């Protein structure tokens, strides 16, 4: 079931011919299958659900990119090679789970509602991110864009009406939810701090370019809609920056006239 979950859509929808893509899909399918086995045939229900959720997150990143922005589809669309820090975080989460379970046994899960809360955060965070990808469609990209494409539009409807960076907000809560599901107190705090720092810097960088792309339109949107991640307000606009954006836009228009 797990293998079909990840590999079949690739063949059925996109006719995947590249071996490296198929290998990644099989790996995700293996993780999902392992999660199903662990969930149903062991006492490690939380770990099994975590593995299933992890597999669903990565395979859906690829599938939605293929559906809504096929021109940018690549091996990187799985986000399996996101960063070394991401891989270390995954390893740390599993390590803490195993160490605490060996020492505490079933006492690690003395309060089942904690895992339930984490599972809900994990699921809703991923859904929120995927809704952002669907709503933005071809305007969505996994990489911060430093130049404005001709068809790039500012999306402000749907989930973007409640958060101006819903894909980041969704990922933020998804990542923390994974560790609450596993009842990992150390990694819950670590994930919260690392995710907050990463998205704080990422949003600031991205908004710098969005203001250059859309000018007053984005500034109005920025003032009306928050981000949804605590204590992150985004790029702080100064008069000097606005003057720089204005002069850059004027120079760009002058070059077009030539």
N, C-alpha and C positions, 0 to 999 in steps of 0.2 A: 504494500500500500504506500509506504513511504517513498519507494523508488518511483512508482507510478506518479505520485504526487508532484515530484519535481521534474522528471524526465519526459513524461508523456506530453505535457503542454509544449515543450520545446520542439518535439518532433511534429506534433499535430498542427501547431500554429505556425511555426517558423521553419520547420524542416531543418533543424540544426545539423550542419554538416561539419562544423569545426570540432575537432577532437577535444581541444582544451575546454570548450564550452560544455561539451557532453560530460567530461570528467568532473567539472565543477558541479554540474547538475546531479551526477551520480553521488558525489560526496554529500551534497545537501540531502539527497534522498536517503543516504545511509544514516545521516544524523537524525532525520525524521523517523526512520524505521527503528533506530535504536531508542528514540524517545517513546515511541508507541510500545515497544517491548518492555521498557523500564516502567512505564506508566501502568501497564496491565498485569505484568508478571513479577513485580517486586514491590517492596514497601517504599521505594523512592519515587513516589508519585510526583512530588514537586520537581525533582530533577528531570523526570520524563517530560513533564509539561514544558519545562524550560527548553529542553532540546527541540521539542516540536515547535515552540514559538520562535526559537532561533532560526530553524530551518525555514519556517513560513516567512519570516522577515526578509531573509536573503533571496529566496526564490521569487518573492513578489516584487522585490526591487528590480530584478531583471525583467520579469514579465511585463510590468507596467511601463518600463522604459521601451521595451519592444513594441508595445501597443501604442504609446503616445509620442514617442520620440525615437523611432527606429534608426534615424540617421546617426544618432549618438550611441547606438547599441554596441557594446564590446564586452570583453571578459570582465572589465572593471565594473560593469553594471550590476554584478552580483554583490559588490561591496565586500567581497571576501578578503580582498587585499587592501582594506581601508587604510590601515597604518599599523606599525609595530606596536604602538601604544594600545590600539584596539585589541590586538591579539594577546598582549600581556594582560589586559583587563579580563578577557574571557578566561584565560588560564588562572588568574588570581581568584575569580569567582568560583571556579570548579575546585580549586585547591582549598579555599576556605570551607566550602561545603563538605568536602571529604574529611578534612581535619576535624571539623566540629562534629560531624556525624560519628566519626570513630570514637571521639571522646565523650560525646553527650548521648549518642544513640537517639532514640525517639524523643528524648527530652528537648532536642533541638526544635521540635515542632509542637511544643506544649500549647501554643496559642494558634490554632488553625486559621483564625481570622486574619492573621498577618499574611499568610500565604495567599489567602483569598484576595486580600487587598492588592498584593503584588501582582497576582494573575490578572486582576481587573485593570491595573495600571499598564501592564505589559500589553494586553489586548487592545485597550482603548488608545494607548499611545501609538501603536502600530497602525491601527485603523485611521487615526487622525492624520498620520503622516501619509498614508496611501491616498486618503481623500485629497490631500494637498497636491500630490502628484497627478491625480486624475483631474482635479480642477484646473491646475496650471497647464496641463497637457504639454504642448510643444514648448511652452515658456519655462518649463521646469528643466533644471540641469543639476547633475551631481557635483559639478565644479563651479566655483564662483566665476562668473563671466566678467572679463575686464574690458570688453568692447560690446557695444550694442548691436545685435543682429537686426536686420531690416524688419523682420516679422515679430520682434520681441515686443510684447505688450505687458502693461502693468495689470496684474490680476488682483482684484479687490473684492470679488464676490465669493459666495460659498464659505468655506472654512477660512478664507483670507479676510473675511469680514469680522472675524473674532480674534484672529492672530495674523500679524503681517509676516510671520515666519512659521507657519503651521508645521512644515516638515521638520524643522529644528525642534519645535516644542514637542511634537509627537515623539521624536527620537529621544529627547531628553527624558521624558516620563517613561518611555519604553525601557530605556537602559536602567533606570533606577528600579522600575518594577521587576526586572529580571532578578535582581538581588534580594528584593523584599520577598518575592516568590520563594526563593531558596533559603530565606531566613538567614541571610549573611549580613550581620550588623556592620562588620568592618568594611566590606565591599560596598554596602549600601551607601555609607558615608563617603567612601572613596570615589564611587561612581558619580555621586551627586556633585562632588567638588570638581572632578575631572571633566564631567559633561558640562557643568556650568562654565568652567573656564574656557573650554573649547568653543562652545557656542557663543559665549560673550565676545571672544576675539573674531570668530567667523562672521557673526552678525554685523559687528562694527565694520569689518572689511567689506562685506557685501553691500551694506547700506551706503557706503562711500561711493560705490559705483552706481547704485540704483539712483542716488540723487543726481549724479552726473547724467544718467540716461534720461530720467523723467522730470528732473527739476522740481518746479513748484507742485506738480501733480503728486509726486512722491512725498514731498514735505507735508502736504495737506493730509495725505493718507497716513503718514507717520504720526501726525498729531492726533488723528482720530482713532487709530487702532493700536493696541498694545502688542506685545510679543507673546506673553503667556508663560514666560520663564521668570521666576522671581529675581528681582534686582538686576535685570538686564533691560536697559532702555535703548540700546542701539547707538548708532553714530551720533555724536554730539556736534551739531552744526554751528560753526563760527562764522561771523561776518566775512572773515578773510577767505574761508572756504567757498562761501556763496559767490564772492567776487571772482574767485578762481574758476568756478564752474561757469559763471556767466561769460568770462573772457574766453574760456575754452570753447564754449558753444558758438560764440560769435566768430571765432577763428575757423571753426569747422564749417559754418555756413558760408564764410567768405571763400573757403577752398572749394566748396561745391559750386558756387557761382562761377568760378574760374573754369 
